[in-house]
Amino acid sequence: MNQAPPITLVKTWYHLLSSSEDNAVKARAQQMLLNAFGTPEAILIYLKKNNILN
């Protein structure tokens, strides 16, 4: 990936993934993160680097 999506968007996806009660919303947020970063490891690195993880 050449450029990460805006940090606000990543925060939104992460928030939806971690706190939504709707499984469809969680699945969509997870898919958007994977589409943006490619792997779960890349997502984790980005979240830690930008202090997004709870």
PDB file of N, CA, C and O in Angstrom:
ATOM      1  N   MET A   1       0.835  -1.184   0.000  1.00  0.00           N
ATOM      2  CA  MET A   1       0.000   0.000   0.000  1.00  0.00           C
ATOM      3  C   MET A   1       0.876   1.242   0.000  1.00  0.00           C
ATOM      4  O   MET A   1       1.850   1.313   0.749  1.00  0.00           O
ATOM      5  N   ASN A   2       0.549   2.194  -0.809  1.00  0.00           N
ATOM      6  CA  ASN A   2       1.351   3.396  -0.932  1.00  0.00           C
ATOM      7  C   ASN A   2       1.067   4.407   0.171  1.00  0.00           C
ATOM      8  O   ASN A   2       1.987   5.071   0.649  1.00  0.00           O
ATOM      9  N   GLN A   3      -0.174   4.531   0.575  1.00  0.00           N
ATOM     10  CA  GLN A   3      -0.533   5.560   1.544  1.00  0.00           C
ATOM     11  C   GLN A   3      -1.628   5.029   2.457  1.00  0.00           C
ATOM     12  O   GLN A   3      -2.595   4.421   1.998  1.00  0.00           O
ATOM     13  N   ALA A   4      -1.466   5.266   3.758  1.00  0.00           N
ATOM     14  CA  ALA A   4      -2.480   4.842   4.722  1.00  0.00           C
ATOM     15  C   ALA A   4      -3.694   5.764   4.607  1.00  0.00           C
ATOM     16  O   ALA A   4      -3.560   6.930   4.236  1.00  0.00           O
ATOM     17  N   PRO A   5      -4.872   5.239   4.927  1.00  0.00           N
ATOM     18  CA  PRO A   5      -6.061   6.100   4.943  1.00  0.00           C
ATOM     19  C   PRO A   5      -5.940   7.119   6.076  1.00  0.00           C
ATOM     20  O   PRO A   5      -5.091   6.974   6.955  1.00  0.00           O
ATOM     21  N   PRO A   6      -6.780   8.139   6.055  1.00  0.00           N
ATOM     22  CA  PRO A   6      -6.736   9.151   7.129  1.00  0.00           C
ATOM     23  C   PRO A   6      -6.884   8.498   8.507  1.00  0.00           C
ATOM     24  O   PRO A   6      -7.678   7.574   8.682  1.00  0.00           O
ATOM     25  N   ILE A   7      -6.126   8.979   9.461  1.00  0.00           N
ATOM     26  CA  ILE A   7      -6.123   8.387  10.801  1.00  0.00           C
ATOM     27  C   ILE A   7      -7.515   8.387  11.425  1.00  0.00           C
ATOM     28  O   ILE A   7      -7.864   7.452  12.145  1.00  0.00           O
ATOM     29  N   THR A   8      -8.306   9.406  11.164  1.00  0.00           N
ATOM     30  CA  THR A   8      -9.665   9.475  11.705  1.00  0.00           C
ATOM     31  C   THR A   8     -10.504   8.315  11.184  1.00  0.00           C
ATOM     32  O   THR A   8     -11.302   7.744  11.927  1.00  0.00           O
ATOM     33  N   LEU A   9     -10.331   7.972   9.941  1.00  0.00           N
ATOM     34  CA  LEU A   9     -11.065   6.859   9.356  1.00  0.00           C
ATOM     35  C   LEU A   9     -10.637   5.534   9.985  1.00  0.00           C
ATOM     36  O   LEU A   9     -11.476   4.685  10.288  1.00  0.00           O
ATOM     37  N   VAL A  10      -9.340   5.362  10.178  1.00  0.00           N
ATOM     38  CA  VAL A  10      -8.833   4.141  10.815  1.00  0.00           C
ATOM     39  C   VAL A  10      -9.351   4.048  12.242  1.00  0.00           C
ATOM     40  O   VAL A  10      -9.744   2.969  12.686  1.00  0.00           O
ATOM     41  N   LYS A  11      -9.358   5.162  12.964  1.00  0.00           N
ATOM     42  CA  LYS A  11      -9.902   5.166  14.330  1.00  0.00           C
ATOM     43  C   LYS A  11     -11.373   4.756  14.333  1.00  0.00           C
ATOM     44  O   LYS A  11     -11.814   4.012  15.209  1.00  0.00           O
ATOM     45  N   THR A  12     -12.119   5.239  13.362  1.00  0.00           N
ATOM     46  CA  THR A  12     -13.537   4.899  13.263  1.00  0.00           C
ATOM     47  C   THR A  12     -13.714   3.412  13.016  1.00  0.00           C
ATOM     48  O   THR A  12     -14.514   2.758  13.685  1.00  0.00           O
ATOM     49  N   TRP A  13     -12.966   2.873  12.053  1.00  0.00           N
ATOM     50  CA  TRP A  13     -13.058   1.437  11.767  1.00  0.00           C
ATOM     51  C   TRP A  13     -12.690   0.618  12.998  1.00  0.00           C
ATOM     52  O   TRP A  13     -13.371  -0.354  13.323  1.00  0.00           O
ATOM     53  N   TYR A  14     -11.615   1.007  13.684  1.00  0.00           N
ATOM     54  CA  TYR A  14     -11.188   0.270  14.868  1.00  0.00           C
ATOM     55  C   TYR A  14     -12.243   0.348  15.969  1.00  0.00           C
ATOM     56  O   TYR A  14     -12.537  -0.649  16.629  1.00  0.00           O
ATOM     57  N   HIS A  15     -12.807   1.531  16.162  1.00  0.00           N
ATOM     58  CA  HIS A  15     -13.849   1.707  17.180  1.00  0.00           C
ATOM     59  C   HIS A  15     -15.062   0.811  16.861  1.00  0.00           C
ATOM     60  O   HIS A  15     -15.601   0.152  17.749  1.00  0.00           O
ATOM     61  N   LEU A  16     -15.477   0.796  15.606  1.00  0.00           N
ATOM     62  CA  LEU A  16     -16.607  -0.042  15.219  1.00  0.00           C
ATOM     63  C   LEU A  16     -16.291  -1.522  15.414  1.00  0.00           C
ATOM     64  O   LEU A  16     -17.133  -2.290  15.880  1.00  0.00           O
ATOM     65  N   LEU A  17     -15.090  -1.907  15.060  1.00  0.00           N
ATOM     66  CA  LEU A  17     -14.677  -3.301  15.205  1.00  0.00           C
ATOM     67  C   LEU A  17     -14.643  -3.722  16.666  1.00  0.00           C
ATOM     68  O   LEU A  17     -15.042  -4.836  17.005  1.00  0.00           O
ATOM     69  N   SER A  18     -14.170  -2.838  17.527  1.00  0.00           N
ATOM     70  CA  SER A  18     -13.983  -3.218  18.923  1.00  0.00           C
ATOM     71  C   SER A  18     -15.200  -2.986  19.815  1.00  0.00           C
ATOM     72  O   SER A  18     -15.270  -3.548  20.909  1.00  0.00           O
ATOM     73  N   SER A  19     -16.159  -2.175  19.376  1.00  0.00           N
ATOM     74  CA  SER A  19     -17.249  -1.850  20.303  1.00  0.00           C
ATOM     75  C   SER A  19     -18.665  -2.072  19.772  1.00  0.00           C
ATOM     76  O   SER A  19     -19.622  -2.013  20.545  1.00  0.00           O
ATOM     77  N   SER A  20     -18.816  -2.322  18.496  1.00  0.00           N
ATOM     78  CA  SER A  20     -20.159  -2.493  17.953  1.00  0.00           C
ATOM     79  C   SER A  20     -20.774  -3.812  18.418  1.00  0.00           C
ATOM     80  O   SER A  20     -20.075  -4.814  18.572  1.00  0.00           O
ATOM     81  N   GLU A  21     -22.063  -3.799  18.635  1.00  0.00           N
ATOM     82  CA  GLU A  21     -22.772  -5.015  18.993  1.00  0.00           C
ATOM     83  C   GLU A  21     -23.295  -5.737  17.746  1.00  0.00           C
ATOM     84  O   GLU A  21     -23.717  -6.891  17.824  1.00  0.00           O
ATOM     85  N   ASP A  22     -23.264  -5.065  16.617  1.00  0.00           N
ATOM     86  CA  ASP A  22     -23.760  -5.616  15.365  1.00  0.00           C
ATOM     87  C   ASP A  22     -22.632  -6.350  14.639  1.00  0.00           C
ATOM     88  O   ASP A  22     -21.635  -5.739  14.254  1.00  0.00           O
ATOM     89  N   ASN A  23     -22.794  -7.656  14.454  1.00  0.00           N
ATOM     90  CA  ASN A  23     -21.746  -8.459  13.816  1.00  0.00           C
ATOM     91  C   ASN A  23     -21.474  -8.035  12.384  1.00  0.00           C
ATOM     92  O   ASN A  23     -20.338  -8.133  11.920  1.00  0.00           O
ATOM     93  N   ALA A  24     -22.486  -7.568  11.678  1.00  0.00           N
ATOM     94  CA  ALA A  24     -22.285  -7.110  10.302  1.00  0.00           C
ATOM     95  C   ALA A  24     -21.416  -5.854  10.284  1.00  0.00           C
ATOM     96  O   ALA A  24     -20.581  -5.688   9.395  1.00  0.00           O
ATOM     97  N   VAL A  25     -21.609  -4.979  11.257  1.00  0.00           N
ATOM     98  CA  VAL A  25     -20.801  -3.763  11.353  1.00  0.00           C
ATOM     99  C   VAL A  25     -19.351  -4.133  11.674  1.00  0.00           C
ATOM    100  O   VAL A  25     -18.419  -3.584  11.087  1.00  0.00           O
ATOM    101  N   LYS A  26     -19.169  -5.068  12.609  1.00  0.00           N
ATOM    102  CA  LYS A  26     -17.821  -5.517  12.955  1.00  0.00           C
ATOM    103  C   LYS A  26     -17.123  -6.137  11.747  1.00  0.00           C
ATOM    104  O   LYS A  26     -15.952  -5.858  11.492  1.00  0.00           O
ATOM    105  N   ALA A  27     -17.837  -6.967  11.013  1.00  0.00           N
ATOM    106  CA  ALA A  27     -17.253  -7.626   9.844  1.00  0.00           C
ATOM    107  C   ALA A  27     -16.860  -6.603   8.783  1.00  0.00           C
ATOM    108  O   ALA A  27     -15.805  -6.732   8.161  1.00  0.00           O
ATOM    109  N   ARG A  28     -17.688  -5.598   8.571  1.00  0.00           N
ATOM    110  CA  ARG A  28     -17.384  -4.568   7.570  1.00  0.00           C
ATOM    111  C   ARG A  28     -16.169  -3.737   7.996  1.00  0.00           C
ATOM    112  O   ARG A  28     -15.306  -3.430   7.173  1.00  0.00           O
ATOM    113  N   ALA A  29     -16.104  -3.379   9.261  1.00  0.00           N
ATOM    114  CA  ALA A  29     -14.963  -2.613   9.758  1.00  0.00           C
ATOM    115  C   ALA A  29     -13.672  -3.417   9.625  1.00  0.00           C
ATOM    116  O   ALA A  29     -12.635  -2.883   9.231  1.00  0.00           O
ATOM    117  N   GLN A  30     -13.745  -4.694   9.956  1.00  0.00           N
ATOM    118  CA  GLN A  30     -12.576  -5.561   9.828  1.00  0.00           C
ATOM    119  C   GLN A  30     -12.135  -5.660   8.370  1.00  0.00           C
ATOM    120  O   GLN A  30     -10.941  -5.606   8.076  1.00  0.00           O
ATOM    121  N   GLN A  31     -13.084  -5.803   7.469  1.00  0.00           N
ATOM    122  CA  GLN A  31     -12.759  -5.891   6.049  1.00  0.00           C
ATOM    123  C   GLN A  31     -12.142  -4.601   5.534  1.00  0.00           C
ATOM    124  O   GLN A  31     -11.209  -4.638   4.733  1.00  0.00           O
ATOM    125  N   MET A  32     -12.648  -3.472   5.981  1.00  0.00           N
ATOM    126  CA  MET A  32     -12.090  -2.193   5.556  1.00  0.00           C
ATOM    127  C   MET A  32     -10.643  -2.041   6.044  1.00  0.00           C
ATOM    128  O   MET A  32      -9.790  -1.555   5.302  1.00  0.00           O
ATOM    129  N   LEU A  33     -10.367  -2.449   7.273  1.00  0.00           N
ATOM    130  CA  LEU A  33      -8.998  -2.400   7.788  1.00  0.00           C
ATOM    131  C   LEU A  33      -8.078  -3.326   6.992  1.00  0.00           C
ATOM    132  O   LEU A  33      -6.964  -2.947   6.633  1.00  0.00           O
ATOM    133  N   LEU A  34      -8.551  -4.535   6.724  1.00  0.00           N
ATOM    134  CA  LEU A  34      -7.736  -5.475   5.948  1.00  0.00           C
ATOM    135  C   LEU A  34      -7.500  -4.975   4.535  1.00  0.00           C
ATOM    136  O   LEU A  34      -6.404  -5.130   3.998  1.00  0.00           O
ATOM    137  N   ASN A  35      -8.509  -4.380   3.931  1.00  0.00           N
ATOM    138  CA  ASN A  35      -8.338  -3.828   2.585  1.00  0.00           C
ATOM    139  C   ASN A  35      -7.314  -2.696   2.585  1.00  0.00           C
ATOM    140  O   ASN A  35      -6.543  -2.551   1.636  1.00  0.00           O
ATOM    141  N   ALA A  36      -7.308  -1.904   3.636  1.00  0.00           N
ATOM    142  CA  ALA A  36      -6.407  -0.755   3.710  1.00  0.00           C
ATOM    143  C   ALA A  36      -4.966  -1.153   4.015  1.00  0.00           C
ATOM    144  O   ALA A  36      -4.028  -0.540   3.505  1.00  0.00           O
ATOM    145  N   PHE A  37      -4.790  -2.185   4.852  1.00  0.00           N
ATOM    146  CA  PHE A  37      -3.438  -2.513   5.326  1.00  0.00           C
ATOM    147  C   PHE A  37      -2.912  -3.867   4.846  1.00  0.00           C
ATOM    148  O   PHE A  37      -1.706  -4.111   4.899  1.00  0.00           O
ATOM    149  N   GLY A  38      -3.780  -4.733   4.390  1.00  0.00           N
ATOM    150  CA  GLY A  38      -3.336  -5.998   3.820  1.00  0.00           C
ATOM    151  C   GLY A  38      -3.266  -7.169   4.769  1.00  0.00           C
ATOM    152  O   GLY A  38      -3.714  -8.263   4.426  1.00  0.00           O
ATOM    153  N   THR A  39      -2.715  -6.972   5.957  1.00  0.00           N
ATOM    154  CA  THR A  39      -2.574  -8.075   6.906  1.00  0.00           C
ATOM    155  C   THR A  39      -2.941  -7.612   8.309  1.00  0.00           C
ATOM    156  O   THR A  39      -2.863  -6.421   8.612  1.00  0.00           O
ATOM    157  N   PRO A  40      -3.341  -8.548   9.167  1.00  0.00           N
ATOM    158  CA  PRO A  40      -3.606  -8.180  10.562  1.00  0.00           C
ATOM    159  C   PRO A  40      -2.367  -7.588  11.245  1.00  0.00           C
ATOM    160  O   PRO A  40      -2.482  -6.695  12.084  1.00  0.00           O
ATOM    161  N   GLU A  41      -1.198  -8.087  10.884  1.00  0.00           N
ATOM    162  CA  GLU A  41       0.036  -7.576  11.474  1.00  0.00           C
ATOM    163  C   GLU A  41       0.259  -6.113  11.108  1.00  0.00           C
ATOM    164  O   GLU A  41       0.659  -5.316  11.956  1.00  0.00           O
ATOM    165  N   ALA A  42       0.005  -5.754   9.853  1.00  0.00           N
ATOM    166  CA  ALA A  42       0.167  -4.371   9.413  1.00  0.00           C
ATOM    167  C   ALA A  42      -0.830  -3.459  10.122  1.00  0.00           C
ATOM    168  O   ALA A  42      -0.504  -2.324  10.470  1.00  0.00           O
ATOM    169  N   ILE A  43      -2.043  -3.959  10.333  1.00  0.00           N
ATOM    170  CA  ILE A  43      -3.049  -3.181  11.077  1.00  0.00           C
ATOM    171  C   ILE A  43      -2.543  -2.926  12.489  1.00  0.00           C
ATOM    172  O   ILE A  43      -2.590  -1.794  12.970  1.00  0.00           O
ATOM    173  N   LEU A  44      -2.066  -3.953  13.147  1.00  0.00           N
ATOM    174  CA  LEU A  44      -1.586  -3.844  14.523  1.00  0.00           C
ATOM    175  C   LEU A  44      -0.424  -2.854  14.624  1.00  0.00           C
ATOM    176  O   LEU A  44      -0.381  -2.036  15.543  1.00  0.00           O
ATOM    177  N   ILE A  45       0.502  -2.927  13.695  1.00  0.00           N
ATOM    178  CA  ILE A  45       1.638  -2.000  13.689  1.00  0.00           C
ATOM    179  C   ILE A  45       1.140  -0.563  13.572  1.00  0.00           C
ATOM    180  O   ILE A  45       1.590   0.314  14.309  1.00  0.00           O
ATOM    181  N   TYR A  46       0.221  -0.324  12.655  1.00  0.00           N
ATOM    182  CA  TYR A  46      -0.322   1.029  12.461  1.00  0.00           C
ATOM    183  C   TYR A  46      -1.052   1.506  13.717  1.00  0.00           C
ATOM    184  O   TYR A  46      -0.866   2.645  14.147  1.00  0.00           O
ATOM    185  N   LEU A  47      -1.880   0.644  14.305  1.00  0.00           N
ATOM    186  CA  LEU A  47      -2.641   1.026  15.499  1.00  0.00           C
ATOM    187  C   LEU A  47      -1.713   1.374  16.645  1.00  0.00           C
ATOM    188  O   LEU A  47      -1.946   2.356  17.350  1.00  0.00           O
ATOM    189  N   LYS A  48      -0.663   0.584  16.847  1.00  0.00           N
ATOM    190  CA  LYS A  48       0.299   0.861  17.918  1.00  0.00           C
ATOM    191  C   LYS A  48       1.085   2.135  17.632  1.00  0.00           C
ATOM    192  O   LYS A  48       1.272   2.965  18.521  1.00  0.00           O
ATOM    193  N   LYS A  49       1.542   2.288  16.400  1.00  0.00           N
ATOM    194  CA  LYS A  49       2.349   3.446  16.014  1.00  0.00           C
ATOM    195  C   LYS A  49       1.583   4.747  16.234  1.00  0.00           C
ATOM    196  O   LYS A  49       2.173   5.764  16.599  1.00  0.00           O
ATOM    197  N   ASN A  50       0.278   4.716  16.014  1.00  0.00           N
ATOM    198  CA  ASN A  50      -0.543   5.915  16.122  1.00  0.00           C
ATOM    199  C   ASN A  50      -1.354   5.995  17.414  1.00  0.00           C
ATOM    200  O   ASN A  50      -2.284   6.793  17.523  1.00  0.00           O
ATOM    201  N   ASN A  51      -0.995   5.165  18.389  1.00  0.00           N
ATOM    202  CA  ASN A  51      -1.633   5.183  19.715  1.00  0.00           C
ATOM    203  C   ASN A  51      -3.152   5.072  19.646  1.00  0.00           C
ATOM    204  O   ASN A  51      -3.873   5.790  20.339  1.00  0.00           O
ATOM    205  N   ILE A  52      -3.626   4.159  18.798  1.00  0.00           N
ATOM    206  CA  ILE A  52      -5.065   3.960  18.648  1.00  0.00           C
ATOM    207  C   ILE A  52      -5.560   2.815  19.530  1.00  0.00           C
ATOM    208  O   ILE A  52      -6.717   2.809  19.951  1.00  0.00           O
ATOM    209  N   LEU A  53      -4.702   1.867  19.803  1.00  0.00           N
ATOM    210  CA  LEU A  53      -5.109   0.723  20.626  1.00  0.00           C
ATOM    211  C   LEU A  53      -5.506   1.172  22.017  1.00  0.00           C
ATOM    212  O   LEU A  53      -4.902   2.073  22.600  1.00  0.00           O
ATOM    213  N   ASN A  54      -6.551   0.511  22.542  1.00  0.00           N
ATOM    214  CA  ASN A  54      -7.011   0.811  23.907  1.00  0.00           C
ATOM    215  C   ASN A  54      -6.051   0.264  24.928  1.00  0.00           C
ATOM    216  O   ASN A  54      -6.273   0.420  26.129  1.00  0.00           O
TER     217      ASN A  54
END
